[in-house]
Amino acid sequence: MEKPFERFTAELSWQQAALLLDTVLYFEETPKYLSLPDQEGGRIAVPLLAGSLQDMLVRLDEADRHAKQPFTFDFDWTDAEKGEGVVTILLPSGEILSQPTQLAAFSAV
């Protein structure tokens, strides 16, 4: 099975992360892939859950809602046949978040 996306970096602000979290919470019963901007101007579909976005949001400065920080996203299979893997997010601080992911649970927005 093909990976849903290759490693990329997205520059996100507090405001963008908050809007993404609102979207995820709205679709919480039926998770959706989120379209994130890469540094080349493209859009990458990423299966993100509310917990991951909340962890990202608390690391951004709400006082400067438009200041962007780099977040690097990657995906690794744990069981490709079952469509299971881990989304990893490298935070601007160097910390790494890991989100276990069942791809079949996500659909396009």
TILO-746803 format. One line per field, with one value per residue: residue in one letter; x, y, z of N, C-alpha, C in turn. Coordinates in steps of 0.02 Angstrom, whole numbers, plus 50000, padded with zeros to 5 digits. Atoms other than C-alpha are relative to their C-alpha. Layout:
// residues N
miti: (A,...)
n.xx: (X,...)
n.yy: (Y,...)
n.zz: (Z,...)
ca.xx: (X,...)
ca.yy: (Y,...)
ca.zz: (Z,...)
c.xx: (X,...)
c.yy: (Y,...)
c.zz: (Z,...)
***
This chain:
// residues 109
miti: (M,E,K,P,F,E,R,F,T,A,E,L,S,W,Q,Q,A,A,L,L,L,D,T,V,L,Y,F,E,E,T,P,K,Y,L,S,L,P,D,Q,E,G,G,R,I,A,V,P,L,L,A,G,S,L,Q,D,M,L,V,R,L,D,E,A,D,R,H,A,K,Q,P,F,T,F,D,F,D,W,T,D,A,E,K,G,E,G,V,V,T,I,L,L,P,S,G,E,I,L,S,Q,P,T,Q,L,A,A,F,S,A,V)
n.xx: (50042,49962,50006,50047,49961,49929,49978,50001,50005,50052,49993,50067,50009,50050,50066,50011,50008,50065,50051,49996,50029,50073,50023,49996,50052,50065,50006,49972,50032,49975,49937,49983,49932,49994,49956,49949,49955,49929,49957,49996,50064,50049,50044,49991,50054,49972,50051,49984,50053,50004,49947,49937,50006,49999,49930,49966,50026,49973,49929,49999,50012,50065,49994,49979,50040,49981,49930,49998,49947,49996,50019,49984,50045,49979,50043,49967,50046,49990,50028,50026,50057,50059,50007,49983,49935,49989,49983,49954,49998,49942,50020,49946,49955,49961,50038,50035,50065,50017,50072,50020,50050,50034,50018,50069,50045,49999,50024,49985,50047)
n.yy: (49941,49938,49953,49947,49940,50002,49949,49931,49949,49949,49943,49987,49951,50018,49993,50056,50061,49996,50014,50072,50035,49991,50045,50069,50009,50001,50066,50048,50065,50028,49964,49980,49979,49927,49975,49956,49971,50016,49941,49987,49972,50052,50020,50071,50027,50033,50022,49975,50004,49941,50000,49977,49928,49966,50000,49951,49934,49974,49982,49939,49940,49971,49927,49982,50049,50008,50021,50070,50044,50060,50066,50050,50057,50060,50058,50065,50056,50051,50058,49974,50040,49979,49928,49970,49969,49947,49933,49967,49928,49969,49933,49950,50008,50061,50056,50040,50029,50060,50013,50062,49983,50050,49961,50013,49958,49933,49990,49934,49947)
n.zz: (50000,50006,49944,50016,50017,49985,49951,50023,49948,50008,49954,49976,49946,49950,50030,50045,49960,49967,50050,50014,49943,50005,50054,49975,49950,50034,50033,49953,50009,50063,50012,50069,50016,50002,50052,49971,50050,49993,50011,50072,50022,50013,49944,49983,49959,49941,49953,49933,49949,49957,49949,50030,50013,49935,49979,50042,49985,49937,50009,50039,49961,50015,50000,50068,50037,50071,50005,50022,49976,50042,49975,50050,49996,50034,49988,50003,49992,49948,50034,50064,50023,49963,50007,49936,49998,49952,50024,49954,50009,49969,49979,50004,49942,50008,49973,50050,49982,50038,50002,50032,50049,50040,50059,50023,49960,50027,50068,50027,49980)
ca.xx: (50000,50063,50100,49965,50100,50288,50382,50353,50358,50212,50229,50076,50016,49911,49761,49782,49803,49648,49545,49608,49561,49386,49368,49424,49306,49161,49195,49244,49119,49189,49373,49434,49601,49658,49739,49902,50014,50190,50337,50328,50151,50064,49932,49956,49812,49854,49747,49753,49653,49599,49727,49873,49808,49779,49959,50019,49910,49974,50151,50105,50092,49910,49966,50045,49910,49990,50171,50210,50314,50378,50297,50366,50245,50286,50198,50264,50171,50147,50039,50016,49897,49778,49804,49880,50023,50090,50085,50237,50246,50412,50370,50468,50542,50615,50488,50403,50218,50159,49980,49929,49819,49693,49681,49512,49436,49475,49390,49418,49340)
ca.yy: (50000,50174,50299,50433,50569,50592,50693,50880,51041,51160,51333,51359,51501,51492,51553,51418,51280,51342,51338,51163,51107,51181,51082,50920,50945,50980,50815,50720,50579,50553,50605,50693,50717,50898,50995,51072,51191,51131,51250,51234,51304,51137,51057,50889,50785,50729,50623,50724,50701,50834,50781,50809,50980,51029,50979,51085,51233,51248,51265,51416,51595,51649,51829,51830,51737,51759,51712,51550,51406,51253,51083,50931,50790,50611,50443,50269,50106,49992,49871,49921,49777,49839,50022,50062,50181,50327,50510,50594,50781,50867,51024,51188,51148,50984,50878,50738,50696,50524,50491,50310,50312,50194,50265,50184,50296,50453,50521,50672,50838)
ca.zz: (50000,49958,50097,50111,50104,50106,50237,50219,50319,50341,50415,50524,50635,50792,50692,50559,50689,50782,50622,50582,50757,50736,50573,50655,50801,50683,50592,50750,50717,50541,50535,50378,50295,50319,50179,50242,50145,50107,50084,49894,49888,49868,49979,50067,50137,50315,50432,50594,50754,50879,51010,50891,50839,51021,51060,50914,50961,51140,51072,50966,51029,51038,51070,50896,50800,50629,50670,50579,50646,50550,50584,50493,50457,50411,50403,50439,50420,50570,50467,50285,50248,50383,50336,50506,50536,50636,50590,50667,50692,50725,50825,50813,50985,50920,51014,50917,50927,50872,50818,50789,50635,50554,50377,50341,50477,50375,50220,50107,50160)
c.xx: (50044,49989,49952,50035,50073,50016,49999,49995,49947,50013,49929,50000,49950,49931,49984,49988,49933,49944,50000,49969,49924,49971,49999,49946,49931,49987,50023,49971,50025,50063,50014,50075,50000,50051,50048,50046,50072,50040,50007,49935,49947,49957,50007,49943,50030,49943,50019,49939,50004,50057,50066,49998,50000,50072,50041,49981,50030,50074,50008,49979,49933,50003,50022,49969,50023,50073,50002,50062,50001,49981,50016,49958,50029,49952,50041,49948,50018,49972,49966,49939,49935,49988,50014,50071,50003,50016,50047,50003,50060,49980,50058,50050,50047,49966,49965,49935,49989,49925,49987,49940,49974,49973,49928,49950,49993,49972,50019,49948,49954)
c.yy: (50062,50044,50056,50066,49988,50056,50069,50046,50050,50055,50020,50052,49974,50002,49941,49935,50000,49985,49926,49959,50006,49953,49928,49987,49997,49931,49943,49929,49964,50038,50011,50012,50077,50019,50051,50027,49976,50062,50017,50029,49949,49987,49925,49979,49958,49979,50021,49995,50061,50003,50025,50075,50040,50004,50051,50071,50029,50020,50062,50059,50032,50076,50025,49949,49985,49978,49925,49964,49937,49937,49951,49938,49941,49944,49937,49946,49960,49934,50024,49961,50021,50075,50038,50029,50053,50064,50029,50074,50027,50073,50049,49993,49941,49939,49964,49974,49940,49988,49934,50014,49938,50038,49991,50043,50070,50002,50071,50051,50016)
c.zz: (50000,50062,49982,49984,50019,50049,49968,50060,49981,50051,50020,50056,50050,49970,49953,50039,50036,49951,49980,50056,49999,49947,50025,50051,49969,49969,50046,49992,49937,49980,49926,49994,49998,49947,50030,49946,50010,49981,49926,49973,49984,50061,50009,50046,50057,50046,50071,50046,50045,50051,49973,49987,50065,50026,49960,50020,50064,49993,49956,50043,49980,49996,49931,49952,49929,49991,49984,50028,49956,50039,49944,50013,49962,50018,49992,50012,50063,49974,49937,49975,50035,49995,50065,49998,50054,49963,50052,49982,50038,50014,49994,50056,49993,50030,49942,50029,49956,50005,49965,49955,49963,49940,49978,50038,49971,49929,49978,50024,49943)
***
